[in-house]
Amino acid sequence: SAKTADRTELQKLLMFCAEKKNQIAAVIFYKIDRLSRNTDDYSQLKIMLRHCGVAIKSATEPMEDTPVGRFLENMMANVAQFDNDVRAERCSNGMREAMREGRYVWMAPIGYSNVRVGEKATIAPNKMAPLIKRAFELVATGLYATDEVWRMMCKEGLMKKNGTPITRNYFYEMLRNELYIGWMNQFNERNKGAFASVISEEL
C-alpha cells in the first residue's frame, strides 16, 4: 500500500542494498507513490539508499538530478501523500457516517460476525454469542471469581476466530466492551447500534 515504510519486502530490499553497498546502481519503481505515500518516509528511504550508493528512479515520472528535477520529485512525493491523506479522510468519514447509521464496520469481536445487510456492512451475533452471554451471566451472579469464569468458558469452547482459546486479558476486555449491549464508541462518539445486542443493558 506504500502507506508505511514498515513493509516486509521493502525492508528486505533495504537490507539487500546495504549488504551489496555500492554494487547496485538503482532501485526502479513504477511511480513514486509505489515506494511511499508519506513524504517523511520517502525522504528517509532516499537517504538510506543514497548511503548505499543506490539511486531512486521512476519508470513513469521524470526524475532528473537537477534543481527542476528535484523540485518535481518533491512535488510528486507531496502529491502522493496528499492523495493518501484524502483517501484516509474519506474512509474515516465513511466509517463515521456508518456508525451514526447504527452500523459497525470494523473487525467484529468474538460473538459477532461481519455481515452485509442490504449491501451495507455491519455485524450480527454468531454461534459464540450464547457463550458470551453465559460468561456475563456467571460473572453477574457474584458466585465466581472472574478468572474462574474465564477458565470455565474456555473449557466450554469460547475461543478466537482462529480457534485458539481467548486470553485472560481479552476476557477482561470483553466484559468491559459496550458493543455487546449494542453501543459503539468510536471517534470520541457514543452511538447506538442498529444490530442485535448479545446481552441486555441490565445484565
Salt bridges, closest charged atoms under 4 A:
GLU9 OE2 - LYS12 NZ 3.39
ASP33 OD2 - LYS31 NZ 3.97
ASP33 OD1 - ARG34 NE 3.28
ASP33 OD2 - ARG37 NH2 3.71
ASP65 OD1 - ARG70 NH1 2.62
GLU73 OE2 - LYS46 NZ 2.86
ASP83 OD2 - ARG37 NH1 2.81
ASP83 OD2 - ARG87 NE 2.83
GLU97 OE2 - ARG100 NH1 3.35
GLU101 OE1 - ARG103 NE 3.09
GLU101 OE1 - LYS120 NZ 3.73
ASP147 OD1 - ARG168 NE 2.92
GLU156 OE1 - ARG134 NE 3.02
GLU178 OE2 - ARG190 NH2 2.96
GLU189 OE2 - ARG96 NE 3.90
GLU189 OE2 - ARG100 NH2 2.53
GLU201 OE2 - LYS192 NZ 3.53
